């Protein structure tokens, strides 16, 4: 085909690994190939066992030949694979476009300190508390974001936060919304089970969630909470049979579990600290993640059968679709602009 491109995808994880970047990379690879492009995917394998620094150097040399053969590179994080990939791209004069996911620096800071700072406040409140390692990571992330040809975000919310924090030029910043798939077949729940299924990380705010659920359960003993993590397929099956999904993180940019909940027409409770606010406001129940009482009240509100049915109709009415074909096309359009 006339517009055939040679594309390199650099990602920290790839199936059978579980996680957003793994699914994202695999789906884009599939669509790019279907459209006639030549695609190579490079991801951490042996490197995971190496110390930081050595890991990055090893990956740099391992991808050099692939970078040399490519027209454009999409790197799926802001540091781990992005740093060595960007250095290789600049050495060989290739385009490198970074697609952000979460924020590793914020997540690791909260985990280290136990300071439950909201994501939107992190760069204005916590920079002075950085460890030496965190200051170094901030500097390297700033280098990657500033020196890449473009940066792709999934929400305007994260774009605005990063633009200010890392002093980025708006002309190289783009938003490509996450995958919003068509509706899926779901099952009528047999009980009032709320699915959380989040990793046991402090920024996921599980301690407050458990406390709020305990409060709610004193008023409605029929509700239950499932916080167990699972493989992608098992988690999708859980959602399809669930009563509702709940996520009360200190910041969740574009949480896939909520988008999956919508696909299965399941009501959900979501942190108001999210980049999805404008897109899903007509069908969402938002909560302040720092307010345990409010979370408990919203759980009880949704456990009421009349409220549940009303909310379910709102979710069913949500019909926005953003396919992997749409996403791949937008990625390539951006690559031609920069």
C-alpha positions in Angstrom: 0.0 0.0 0.0 1.2 3.5 -0.8 1.1 4.8 2.8 2.7 1.7 4.3 4.8 2.6 7.4 7.4 0.8 9.4 6.3 1.1 13.1 8.0 0.1 16.3 6.1 -0.3 19.5 8.1 -0.2 22.7 6.4 -1.3 25.8 7.3 -2.5 29.3 4.8 -5.3 29.3 3.1 -7.4 26.6 0.7 -10.4 26.6 0.6 -12.8 28.4 1.4 -10.1 30.9 -1.6 -8.4 32.4 -2.1 -4.6 32.3 -3.3 -1.7 30.3 -0.1 -1.2 28.3 0.1 -4.9 27.4 -3.5 -4.9 26.0 -3.0 -1.5 24.3 0.2 -2.5 22.5 -1.2 -5.8 21.3 -4.4 -4.3 20.0 -2.6 -1.5 18.1 -0.1 -4.0 16.7 -3.0 -6.1 15.4 -4.8 -3.1 13.7 -1.5 -1.7 12.2 -0.7 -5.0 10.7 -4.3 -5.4 9.4 -3.9 -2.1 7.6 -0.8 -3.2 5.9 1.9 -1.6 8.0 5.1 -3.4 9.1 5.1 -3.6 12.9 7.8 -4.7 15.4 7.2 -4.8 19.1 9.9 -4.7 21.7 9.3 -5.2 25.4 11.1 -6.0 28.6 11.9 -9.6 29.1 15.3 -10.5 30.4 15.7 -6.8 31.4 13.3 -7.2 34.3 15.9 -9.1 36.2 18.5 -6.3 35.8 19.0 -3.3 38.1 17.7 0.1 37.0 20.2 1.7 34.7 21.7 -1.5 33.5 18.2 -2.6 32.4 17.8 0.6 30.4 21.2 0.3 28.8 20.6 -3.3 27.8 17.2 -2.4 26.2 18.9 0.5 24.4 21.3 -1.7 22.6 18.7 -4.5 22.0 16.4 -2.2 20.1 18.9 -0.2 18.1 18.5 -2.4 15.0 14.7 -2.2 15.2 14.9 1.6 15.6 17.1 1.9 12.5 14.6 0.1 10.4 11.5 2.1 11.5 9.7 5.3 10.4 8.0 6.0 13.8 8.2 4.7 17.3 5.4 4.6 19.9 6.7 4.2 23.4 4.2 3.2 26.0 5.3 4.8 29.2 7.2 7.9 30.3 10.5 6.4 31.6 11.2 2.6 31.7 11.1 1.9 28.0 10.6 5.5 26.9 14.1 6.7 28.0 16.2 4.1 26.2 13.9 4.2 23.2 14.0 8.0 22.9 17.8 8.0 23.2 18.0 5.4 20.4 15.6 7.4 18.3 17.5 10.6 18.7 20.8 8.9 17.9 19.3 7.5 14.6 17.2 10.5 13.7 13.8 8.7 14.1 10.5 10.0 15.4 9.6 8.9 18.9 6.1 9.5 20.3 5.4 8.8 23.9 2.0 7.6 25.1 1.4 8.1 28.8 -0.5 5.7 31.0 -0.6 6.4 34.7 2.1 8.4 36.6 4.8 6.1 38.0 6.4 8.9 40.0 3.2 9.8 41.9 2.3 6.1 42.4 5.8 5.3 43.8 5.9 8.4 46.0 2.5 7.5 47.6 3.7 4.0 48.1 7.0 5.1 49.7 5.7 7.8 52.0 2.1 6.7 52.7 1.1 10.4 52.0 -2.3 10.0 50.3 -1.9 13.0 48.1 -4.4 13.4 45.3 -2.9 13.1 41.8 -4.1 16.5 40.8 -2.3 18.1 43.8 0.9 16.0 43.6 3.1 18.3 41.6 2.1 21.5 43.5 2.3 20.0 47.0 4.8 17.2 47.1 7.9 18.1 44.9 9.7 19.5 48.0 9.3 16.0 49.7 11.0 14.1 46.9 13.8 11.7 47.7 17.0 11.9 45.8 15.8 9.0 43.6 12.5 10.7 43.0 14.2 14.0 42.0 16.3 12.0 39.5 13.3 10.2 38.1 11.4 13.6 37.8 14.3 15.0 35.8 14.6 12.0 33.5 10.8 12.0 32.9 11.0 15.7 32.1 13.8 15.0 29.6 11.8 12.2 27.9 8.6 14.3 27.6 10.3 17.4 26.4 12.6 15.7 23.9 10.0 13.4 22.4 8.4 14.4 19.1 4.9 14.2 20.6 3.2 13.1 23.8 -0.2 11.4 23.7 -2.5 11.4 26.7 -5.8 9.6 27.1 -7.5 12.6 28.8 -7.3 16.4 28.9 -7.1 16.2 32.7 -3.7 14.4 32.7 -2.4 16.5 29.8 -3.1 19.7 31.7 -1.4 18.4 34.9 1.7 17.2 33.0 2.0 20.3 30.8 2.3 22.5 33.9 4.5 20.1 35.9 7.0 19.3 33.2 6.8 22.6 31.3 5.7 21.1 28.0 4.9 22.9 24.8 1.2 22.6 23.9 1.9 22.1 20.2 3.4 18.6 20.8 0.6 17.4 23.2 -2.3 15.4 21.9 -5.3 13.5 23.4 -6.4 10.1 22.1 -9.2 8.8 24.2 -9.1 5.3 25.5 -10.9 2.3 24.0 -14.7 2.5 24.4 -16.0 -0.8 23.0 -19.5 -1.9 21.9 -21.8 -3.2 24.5 -21.3 -6.8 25.7 -23.7 -9.5 26.9 -24.1 -9.3 30.7 -25.9 -11.3 33.3 -28.5 -10.4 35.9 -26.7 -10.3 39.3 -27.7 -12.9 41.8 -26.7 -10.7 44.8 -25.5 -7.2 45.5 -21.8 -7.8 44.9 -19.6 -4.7 44.2 -16.4 -5.5 42.2 -13.3 -3.5 43.0 -10.5 -5.9 42.0 -7.7 -3.3 42.4 -4.0 -3.9 43.1 -3.0 -3.6 46.8 -1.4 -0.2 46.3 -1.9 2.8 48.6 -3.0 5.2 45.8 -5.8 2.8 45.1 -7.3 3.9 48.4 -8.4 0.4 49.5 -8.2 1.2 53.2 -10.8 3.9 52.9 -12.9 1.8 50.6 -13.0 -1.1 53.1 -13.9 1.3 55.9 -16.7 2.8 53.9 -18.0 -0.6 52.9 -17.9 -1.7 56.5 -20.0 1.3 57.4 -22.5 0.7 54.6 -22.8 -3.0 55.6 -24.1 -2.1 59.0 -27.2 -0.7 57.3 -27.5 -3.3 54.5 -26.1 -6.7 55.2 -26.9 -8.0 51.7 -24.1 -6.1 50.0 -20.6 -7.6 49.5 -17.3 -6.4 48.2 -14.8 -8.3 46.0 -11.3 -6.7 46.0 -9.5 -9.7 44.6 -7.4 -9.2 41.5 -7.7 -11.5 38.5 -6.6 -12.1 35.0 -8.2 -10.1 32.3 -10.6 -12.8 31.2 -11.7 -13.7 34.7 -12.1 -10.1 35.6 -14.4 -9.5 32.6 -16.4 -12.5 33.6 -16.8 -11.1 37.1 -18.0 -7.7 35.8 -20.5 -9.4 33.5 -22.1 -11.0 36.5 -21.6 -8.2 39.0 -24.1 -5.9 40.7 -21.8 -2.9 40.3 -18.2 -1.8 40.0 -16.5 0.6 42.5 -13.2 2.5 42.2 -12.3 5.2 44.7 -8.6 5.8 43.9 -6.7 9.0 44.7 -6.5 9.6 41.0 -7.4 7.3 38.1 -6.8 8.9 34.7 -8.8 6.6 32.4 -9.6 3.4 34.3 -10.3 0.4 32.1 -12.4 -1.3 34.8 -15.0 1.6 34.5 -15.0 1.5 30.7 -15.5 -2.3 30.9 -18.3 -1.7 33.5 -20.1 0.6 30.9 -19.7 -2.0 28.2 -21.4 -4.6 30.4 -24.2 -2.1 31.4 -23.2 -2.2 35.0 -23.7 0.8 37.3 -20.5 2.0 39.0 -19.2 4.3 41.7 -16.0 6.2 40.6 -13.6 8.6 42.2 -14.2 12.2 41.1 -10.4 12.4 40.7 -10.5 11.1 37.2 -9.9 12.2 33.6 -13.2 10.5 32.5 -15.4 13.1 34.3 -16.7 15.0 31.2 -17.1 11.9 29.0 -19.2 9.8 31.4 -20.8 12.4 33.6 -24.3 11.4 32.5 -24.0 7.8 33.8 -21.5 8.0 36.6 -21.8 8.2 40.4 -18.9 10.2 41.6 -17.4 10.3 45.1 -14.8 12.2 46.9 -12.0 9.6 47.6 -11.1 11.3 50.9 -14.6 11.2 52.2 -15.4 7.8 53.8 -18.9 8.8 54.8 -19.8 9.9 51.3 -18.5 6.7 49.8 -20.6 4.7 52.3 -23.7 6.7 51.5 -23.3 6.2 47.7 -22.9 2.5 48.2 -26.1 2.4 50.2 -27.9 4.6 47.6 -26.9 2.2 44.8 -27.9 -0.8 46.9 -31.5 0.5 46.8 -33.4 -1.4 44.0 -35.1 1.7 42.6 -31.9 3.7 42.5 -30.1 0.8 41.0 -32.6 0.4 38.1 -32.5 4.1 37.4 -28.7 4.2 37.3 -28.6 1.0 35.1 -30.8 2.8 32.5 -28.3 5.7 32.4 -25.4 3.3 31.8 -27.4 1.5 29.1 -28.0 4.8 27.4 -24.3 5.5 27.1 -23.5 4.8 23.5 -20.1 6.4 22.7 -17.8 4.1 20.9 -14.1 4.6 20.3 -12.6 1.6 18.6 -9.0 0.3 18.2 -9.3 1.3 14.5 -10.1 4.8 15.6 -7.2 4.9 18.0 -4.7 3.5 15.5 -5.8 6.1 12.9 -5.4 8.9 15.4 -1.9 7.7 16.3 -0.8 7.7 12.7 -2.3 11.1 12.1 -0.3 12.5 15.0 2.9 10.9 13.7 2.4 12.8 10.4 2.0 16.1 12.1 5.2 16.1 14.1 
